[in-house]
Amino acid sequence: MELGAVLSKGALAGVRVVDFTWVRAGPQSTRIFSMFGAEVIRIEWPLNPDIIRLGSPRYSAAGVTPGLDTNGDFNNFNCNKLSVTLNVRSPSGLDLIKRLIGISDVVIENFSSRVMEDWGLGYEQLRQANPAIIYVSMAGFGHSGPNRDYDTWGPAVQALSGLTFMSGLPGKPSAGWGHSYMDHTGGYYGAMATLAALHYRSRTGQGQYVDLAQVDAGCTLTGAAILDSTVNGRRTDRDGVPSGNRTHWPGTPLTDTYRGRHAAPHNAYRCAGGGRNDWCTIACFTEEEWRALAGAMGSPAWADEPAFATLLQRLEHQEELDRRIQEWTIELNKYEVMDRLQAAGVPSAPVQSMVDRVENDPQLQHRGAFATQAEHPVIGRRIYEGMPMRLEQAPWAIWRHGPLIGQDNDYVLRDVLGLTAEEVDGNDAEGVFWPRNMVRKETLA
């Protein structure tokens, strides 16, 4: 399919993004643009590639020798994007990058604050090539302040913003998170900031510099906890807040917290199957929900015992309450529990593994969350993450795999930049498009 035909249909059709992003936070941001029809052109160099291209072999397809074009994580985060290889250390390569930026709308990067300036690609330099350019930086600490030159990764951002401190159980050290959650959150904020700048330019004609700090983005997720501390004088550490699956941890003061109202039952319960993910969550915040749960369980006599008559009683007897409920859930699979309870008006949902989400969840399949497939020339047909929002008139689409490195050199150099065959050959001979000391890819031969 012709690039122009594909890129003319999305909500962001006509927007060109020059993408210097790497790892996850930046690519997550530009992925939103590529999914809605923007032309996103990654600037890459095979001797210093995005480290996700070089990621763990476990993200490569079985039977495929790991290489720059085999990582499934990179493939998913960069679907629909284009890739051009340009040597930023070459004067000719740098000139071509500036020419590309001169006819583009947005530049996005998530390096530490020194990198783009060192390359001669800082905002002040690029606005000379294109005064209307929107230049988005997504460094961990931003580009101002005493920590501006510090490097960060997702887990460090989570720790610095207070999110790690807030996670865990009473009496235990901070648990932290098992995934770089802030990489994704930072990416979403980056996309929002870019869209705001594009809207401003549509009204005023003015481009601008956007300085996003991922640590600041993490702090925005702690608002309720900050209010609880400043207004109520309560700390959000291991003294009972947070309290795991329960809204109240046994043996701690029964006080309202930033997590909201108390509920009992409020836990995850073992279900039939015996697998590590065979659990279903149940939460009853009202007496009506509690009575509905009892009815869905067949109105057992124990549900009418004084120990469970009120919320305060159920909170006091959570161990016994959870044991009794699990005697019922253990006989059903987790989806049966959810379906029965949701039909009765009780909030309930299963604990899902990745396999469950991708292969077994009919709601996510209906929404297209993991249902779209595209053929990759090296690792074969793959499933891609969809987008959680639907635009009725201009829906998102996945039309291509993540790019092979340098896959779109011909299109970018000839069609976008308008280089002649002689100019392409001359620059190529100088190592502007591919390292002279590196075996040339067949796709670029």
C-alpha atoms as one frame of an Amber mdcrd trajectory, in Angstrom:
protein
   0.000   0.000   0.000   1.297   3.440  -0.884   2.395   5.516   2.098   0.398
   8.517   0.995  -2.834   6.530   0.769  -2.377   5.168   4.281  -1.288   8.393
   5.942  -4.113  10.473   4.471  -6.893   8.784   6.464  -6.061   9.306  10.136
  -7.057  12.076  12.520  -3.458  13.327  12.473  -2.987  13.010   8.711  -0.654
  15.676   7.401   1.418  15.900  10.583   5.053  14.890  10.169   7.040  13.916
  13.266  10.824  13.539  13.295  11.397  10.905  15.944  14.643  10.734  17.946
  13.086   8.647  20.722  14.332   5.409  22.206  13.511   2.705  24.775   9.829
   3.103  25.807   8.763   6.558  27.028   9.490   8.374  23.777   8.352   5.617
  21.396   5.117   5.287  23.385   4.469   8.969  22.718   5.188   8.891  18.990
   3.277   5.616  18.631   0.066   7.494  19.417   0.804   9.799  16.489   1.613
   6.970  14.091  -1.576   5.109  15.055  -3.695   8.119  14.104  -2.094   8.740
  10.732   0.833  11.066  11.358   3.977  10.386   9.360   6.509   9.465  12.046
  10.088   9.180  10.778  12.616   7.608  13.111  16.206   8.856  12.793  18.463
   5.854  13.437  22.045   4.671  13.130  22.966   0.964  13.189  26.162   1.436
  15.220  24.203   3.139  18.010  20.656   1.783  17.758  17.734   2.047  20.116
  18.667  -0.415  22.860  15.229  -2.014  22.537  16.319  -3.177  19.076  19.084
  -5.011  20.935  16.763  -6.220  23.697  16.620  -9.609  25.332  16.460 -12.576
  22.923  13.300 -13.648  24.763  11.507 -10.869  22.885  12.579 -12.332  19.546
  10.596 -14.924  17.638  11.479 -18.566  18.154  13.879 -19.851  15.531  14.998
 -16.364  14.482  18.562 -15.238  15.117  18.356 -12.099  17.302  19.338  -8.923
  15.489  18.388  -5.299  14.928  15.088  -6.266  13.301  13.859  -9.138  15.475
  12.779  -7.616  18.770   9.046  -7.937  19.364   9.000  -5.131  21.921  10.505
  -2.684  19.429   8.172  -3.953  16.724   5.100  -3.242  18.846   6.164   0.186
  20.111   7.141   1.392  16.664   4.451   0.011  14.378   3.420   2.302  11.501
   6.619   4.344  11.847   9.261   4.853   9.191  13.017   4.464   9.635  15.795
   6.362   7.922  19.464   5.860   8.768  21.428   9.112   8.877  24.846   9.683
  10.416  24.388  12.602  12.789  28.188  12.867  13.176  28.565  13.540   9.465
  28.138  17.158   8.297  26.098  15.904   5.352  23.975  13.688   7.587  23.357
  16.548  10.002  22.420  18.830   7.123  19.901  16.302   5.803  18.357  15.931
   9.256  17.945  19.696   9.487  16.414  19.762   6.015  13.933  17.092   7.088
  13.068  19.031  10.236  12.642  22.136   8.093   9.656  20.490   6.367   8.252
  18.774   9.464   5.858  19.734  12.237   7.269  18.104  15.347  10.575  16.872
  16.762  10.354  14.538  19.760  13.282  13.195  21.793  13.712  11.601  25.216
  17.478  11.701  25.680  19.145  13.256  28.696  19.380  17.019  28.370  22.875
  17.127  26.848  22.519  14.853  23.824  20.651  16.869  21.195  22.623  20.033
  21.987  25.873  18.112  21.572  24.708  16.965  18.136  23.884  20.503  17.082
  20.165  19.734  17.152  18.966  21.820  20.086  15.791  23.854  19.839  17.508
  27.175  19.204  19.427  25.647  16.297  16.371  23.946  14.806  14.009  26.903
  15.040  16.348  28.650  12.608  15.614  25.892  10.100  11.898  25.919  10.884
  10.452  28.709  13.088   7.130  26.838  13.301   8.695  23.622  14.605   7.329
  22.096  17.806  10.256  20.634  19.713   9.348  18.207  22.509  11.952  17.058
  25.045  11.104  14.279  27.501  14.140  14.034  29.789  13.753  12.492  33.236
  14.317  15.776  35.087  13.479  18.093  32.232  15.883  20.688  30.845  16.025
  23.065  33.798  16.931  22.902  37.460  19.907  21.465  39.374  19.244  17.871
  38.266  18.779  18.595  34.571  21.893  16.634  33.552  21.081  13.519  35.573
  20.135  10.331  33.742  17.011   8.397  34.686  15.150   5.213  33.808  11.527
   4.317  34.471  12.112   2.691  37.901  14.198   5.675  39.024  11.419   8.070
  38.023   8.928   6.003  40.008  11.159   6.149  43.084  11.909   9.873  42.821
   8.270  10.832  42.325   7.152   8.975  45.457   5.301   6.149  43.758   7.677
   3.437  44.965   7.426   4.689  48.549   3.649   4.367  48.406   3.659   0.738
  47.260   3.838  -2.304  49.496   2.346  -3.769  52.662   2.315  -2.618  56.290
   5.440  -3.579  58.179   7.366  -4.213  54.959   9.843  -2.122  52.962   8.616
  -0.287  49.886   7.843  -2.890  47.262   8.397  -0.902  44.102   6.844  -1.951
  40.819   7.855  -4.800  38.572   7.622  -2.770  35.386   8.672   0.644  34.086
   5.187   2.062  34.458   6.388   5.645  34.216   7.823   5.031  30.759   4.270
   4.637  29.528   2.827   7.475  31.610   5.595   9.802  30.442   4.812   8.829
  26.864   1.138   9.671  27.267   1.974  13.056  28.773   4.376  13.677  25.898
   1.644  13.026  23.354  -0.792  15.312  25.198   1.758  18.120  25.363   2.531
  17.770  21.663  -1.144  17.888  20.707  -1.601  21.013  22.840   1.341  22.673
  21.077  -0.058  21.702  17.666  -3.416  23.214  18.593  -1.712  26.413  19.758
   0.201  26.623  16.485  -3.003  26.125  14.492  -4.381  29.264  16.194  -1.266
  31.436  16.245   1.115  30.030  13.653   3.829  29.825  16.302   5.924  26.787
  17.089   7.451  26.329  20.525   9.689  24.341  22.814   7.992  21.800  25.102
  10.019  20.754  28.151   8.501  17.676  29.800  10.042  16.184  32.955   9.091
  12.571  33.550   9.690  12.875  37.305   7.144  15.699  37.362   4.742  13.474
  35.442   5.150  10.817  38.129   4.337  13.338  40.844   0.973  14.007  39.218
  -0.054  10.451  40.113   0.380  11.096  43.829  -2.148  13.901  44.214  -4.586
  12.125  46.534  -1.757  10.960  48.795  -0.300  14.482  48.937  -3.694  15.883
  49.922  -4.084  13.236  52.628  -0.708  14.255  54.024  -1.120  18.034  53.807
  -4.760  18.205  54.883  -5.012  15.285  57.308  -1.404  14.966  58.435  -1.176
  11.281  57.524   1.857   9.572  56.039   1.416   7.237  53.110   3.920   4.594
  54.110   3.835   1.196  55.780   1.707   2.223  58.787  -1.381   0.745  57.204
  -1.607   2.633  53.944  -1.669   1.158  51.390  -3.021  -2.134  52.574  -2.651
  -4.615  49.764  -5.890  -5.942  48.301  -7.904  -4.823  51.310  -9.091  -1.306
  52.073  -8.208  -1.860  55.722  -5.296  -3.861  57.065  -6.120  -5.894  60.188
  -4.629  -4.439  63.358  -4.263  -0.894  62.041  -6.422   2.139  62.934  -9.744
   2.187  61.127  -9.423   5.593  59.469 -10.380   6.791  56.016  -7.397   7.049
  53.676  -6.585   8.517  50.303  -7.585   5.187  48.800 -11.242   5.967  49.413
 -14.044   4.255  51.289 -13.647   1.057  53.249 -15.173  -2.122  51.891 -15.532
  -5.721  52.993 -15.228  -8.028  51.259 -12.469  -6.430  49.209  -9.910  -8.989
  48.056  -8.780 -11.475  45.419 -10.099 -15.013  45.816  -8.738 -18.303  44.591
 -10.820 -19.919  41.837 -10.950 -23.321  40.165  -7.995 -24.351  38.042  -5.191
 -23.946  40.533  -3.034 -21.787  38.246  -1.039 -18.822  39.481  -3.558 -16.439
  37.902  -6.746 -18.309  38.815  -8.111 -15.594  41.079 -11.073 -13.250  40.925
 -11.459  -9.925  42.702 -14.624  -8.995  44.603 -15.446  -5.634  46.215 -18.605
  -4.730  48.139 -18.847  -1.060  49.092 -22.535  -1.004  50.011 -24.927  -3.175
  51.950 -26.842  -3.735  48.716 -23.727  -5.159  47.065 -23.033  -7.347  50.081
 -26.562  -8.774  50.042 -26.314  -9.292  46.276 -23.084 -11.225  46.787 -24.727
 -13.395  49.398 -27.592 -14.074  47.019 -25.250 -14.974  44.153 -23.528 -17.463
  46.471 -26.877 -19.112  47.181 -27.715 -17.207  50.378 -25.605 -19.385  52.713
 -26.599 -19.366  56.378 -23.213 -18.023  57.461 -23.864 -14.745  55.560 -26.574
 -13.949  58.144 -24.287 -14.415  61.132 -23.795 -11.343  63.374 -20.082 -11.254
  62.450 -21.046 -10.156  58.932 -24.132  -8.064  59.654 -22.512  -4.643  59.151
 -19.497  -3.175  57.398 -17.684  -2.658  60.697 -18.321  -6.266  61.649 -17.131
  -7.530  58.279 -13.977  -5.413  58.505 -13.286  -6.878  61.939 -13.803 -10.441
  60.696 -12.155 -10.220  57.258 -10.111 -13.389  57.685 -13.210 -15.489  58.299
 -15.182 -13.603  55.659 -12.537 -14.187  52.998 -12.270 -17.879  53.899 -16.029
 -18.375  53.520 -16.199 -16.535  50.201 -13.291 -18.534  48.821 -15.081 -21.761
  49.655 -17.559 -20.646  46.997 -15.163 -19.176  44.402 -12.861 -22.204  44.464
 -15.586 -24.259  42.778 -15.891 -21.902  39.796 -13.479 -20.587  37.213 -12.634
 -16.904  37.491 -14.772 -15.870  34.531 -17.813 -17.656  35.943 -17.350 -15.769
  39.204 -17.172 -12.447  37.368 -20.180 -13.168  35.156 -22.392 -14.288  38.029
 -21.465 -11.397  40.278 -21.631  -8.707  37.621 -25.090  -9.983  36.675 -26.062
  -9.542  40.329 -24.622  -6.019  40.493 -21.449  -6.866  42.423 -18.107  -5.375
  41.231 -15.909  -8.321  40.251 -13.161  -9.038  37.729 -10.693 -11.873  37.115
  -6.931 -11.668  37.522  -5.671 -11.987  33.962  -2.312 -13.062  32.597  -0.990
 -11.771  29.300  -2.292 -14.923  27.613  -5.719 -14.280  29.131  -5.758 -10.697
  27.897  -4.530 -11.431  24.396  -6.272 -14.731  23.674  -9.180 -15.240  26.076
 -10.809 -11.903  26.863 -13.829 -11.359  24.576 -14.251  -7.719  25.629 -10.665
  -6.792  24.774 -10.935  -8.722  21.517 -14.102  -6.844  20.623 -12.387  -3.521
  21.345  -9.326  -4.496  19.322  -6.944  -4.116  22.254  -4.738  -6.987  21.078
  -6.590  -8.161  18.009  -4.749  -6.444  15.155  -2.100  -8.384  13.280   0.496
  -7.353  10.739   3.133  -9.286   8.851   6.766  -8.587   9.750   9.324  -9.568
   7.081  11.744 -11.064   9.621   9.741 -12.341  12.599   6.489 -13.157  10.814
   2.891 -12.351  11.645   2.509 -10.608  15.003  -0.232  -9.244  17.263  -0.025
  -5.543  18.120  -1.473  -3.476  20.924  -4.370  -1.321  19.870  -5.442   2.022
  21.304  -7.941   2.442  24.153  -9.836   5.300  22.497 -12.038   5.228  19.415
 -12.639   8.175  17.127 -15.845   7.515  15.206 -14.877   9.529  12.136 -11.128
   8.840  12.103 -10.271   5.595  13.902  -6.742   4.474  14.624  -5.209   1.804
  12.431  -2.225  -0.531  12.363  -1.120  -0.814   8.779   2.512  -1.827   9.117
   5.013  -3.520  11.394   7.752  -1.687  13.251  10.291  -0.624  10.623  13.416
  -2.526   9.759  16.354  -0.261  10.423  16.765   2.008   7.410  13.793   0.416
   5.654  12.442   3.737   4.406  15.673   5.377   3.285  14.600   5.503  -0.339
  11.230   7.093   0.435  12.609   9.678   2.867  15.679  10.597   0.840  14.102
  10.703  -2.603  10.400  11.409  -2.093  10.462  13.565   1.045  13.823  15.320
   0.747  13.958  15.233  -3.048  17.547  14.014  -3.386  18.695  13.043  -6.857
  20.169   9.642  -7.595  23.609  11.251  -7.807  23.187  12.909  -4.394  22.062
   9.653  -2.828  24.975   7.726  -4.318  27.512  10.374  -3.342  26.385  10.581
   0.258  26.120   6.827   0.438  29.733   6.457  -0.628  30.720   8.795   2.218
  28.984   6.638   4.835  26.136   9.075   5.471  23.414   6.409   5.198  25.208
   3.291   6.411  28.528   2.675   8.221  31.250   1.829   5.757  32.767  -0.681
   8.194  29.493  -2.574   8.677  27.981  -5.227   6.442  25.174  -3.658   4.474
  21.682  -4.989   4.985  20.110  -6.704   2.013  17.085  -4.410   2.306  19.391
  -1.428   1.710  21.560  -2.927  -1.009
